[in-house]
Amino acid sequence: MSGNRDEDIFPDPDTFDLHRKRGKEQALGFGYGQHECVAEWLARAELEIVFATLWQRLPNLRLAIPFEEVKYSPLNKDVGITELPVVW
């Protein structure tokens, strides 16, 4: 079990959903407790604006490859998507 992946706490954790309602859970991406990022809410607001604007300007934006072919960095390094081919 890893952080943010517990299905008892995070419903459908493998689905990317920008409109997911946050519950009482604490996502670990911005730290926790005294190590929590002070700019977490600013970052969340910025991401909501970026994605909303992106979808408005490029409504047909979609992956150029099957989802299963998206490339990620190794799990023992900074976790993230390394390539994300898109078309619109």
C-alpha positions in Angstrom: 0.0 0.0 0.0 1.3 3.4 -0.8 0.3 7.0 0.0 -2.8 8.3 -1.7 -3.6 4.9 -3.1 -5.7 3.4 -0.4 -9.2 2.7 -1.9 -10.8 2.8 1.5 -9.7 6.5 1.8 -9.4 7.6 -1.8 -12.2 6.4 -4.0 -11.0 5.1 -7.4 -7.4 6.2 -6.8 -6.2 5.3 -10.3 -8.6 7.6 -12.1 -7.5 11.1 -12.9 -10.4 13.3 -12.1 -10.0 17.1 -11.9 -13.5 17.5 -10.4 -13.1 14.9 -7.6 -14.6 16.2 -4.4 -12.1 16.2 -1.6 -13.2 14.5 1.6 -11.6 14.6 5.0 -8.5 12.7 3.7 -5.1 14.4 3.6 -3.4 13.9 0.2 0.3 13.4 0.7 1.5 15.2 -2.5 1.9 18.5 -0.6 3.3 17.0 2.6 1.5 16.6 5.9 1.4 18.2 9.3 4.3 20.5 10.1 5.9 19.6 6.7 2.8 20.6 4.7 3.4 23.0 1.9 2.3 26.5 2.8 1.4 27.2 -0.8 -0.8 24.0 -1.3 -4.0 26.0 -1.9 -2.3 28.4 -4.2 -0.9 25.5 -6.3 -4.4 23.8 -6.4 -6.0 27.1 -7.5 -3.4 27.6 -10.2 -3.8 24.1 -11.5 -7.6 24.5 -11.7 -7.2 27.7 -13.7 -4.6 26.2 -16.0 -6.6 23.1 -16.8 -9.9 25.0 -17.2 -8.3 27.4 -19.6 -6.5 24.6 -21.5 -9.8 22.8 -22.0 -11.6 26.0 -23.1 -9.0 26.9 -25.7 -8.3 23.3 -26.9 -11.6 21.5 -26.4 -10.5 18.5 -28.5 -7.2 18.0 -26.6 -6.6 14.3 -26.1 -3.8 11.7 -25.8 -2.1 10.9 -29.0 -1.3 7.4 -27.7 -3.2 4.8 -25.7 -3.2 5.6 -22.0 -1.3 2.4 -21.3 1.6 3.7 -23.3 2.1 6.9 -21.3 5.7 6.9 -20.0 6.5 7.5 -16.3 9.8 8.1 -14.5 11.1 5.1 -12.4 9.3 4.8 -9.1 12.5 5.2 -7.1 13.0 8.7 -8.7 10.8 11.8 -8.9 7.5 10.2 -9.9 5.9 11.8 -12.9 5.0 11.5 -16.5 8.1 11.9 -18.7 6.3 12.1 -22.1 2.7 13.0 -22.9 2.0 13.1 -26.6 -1.3 15.0 -27.3 -3.3 16.1 -30.3 -6.1 18.6 -30.7 
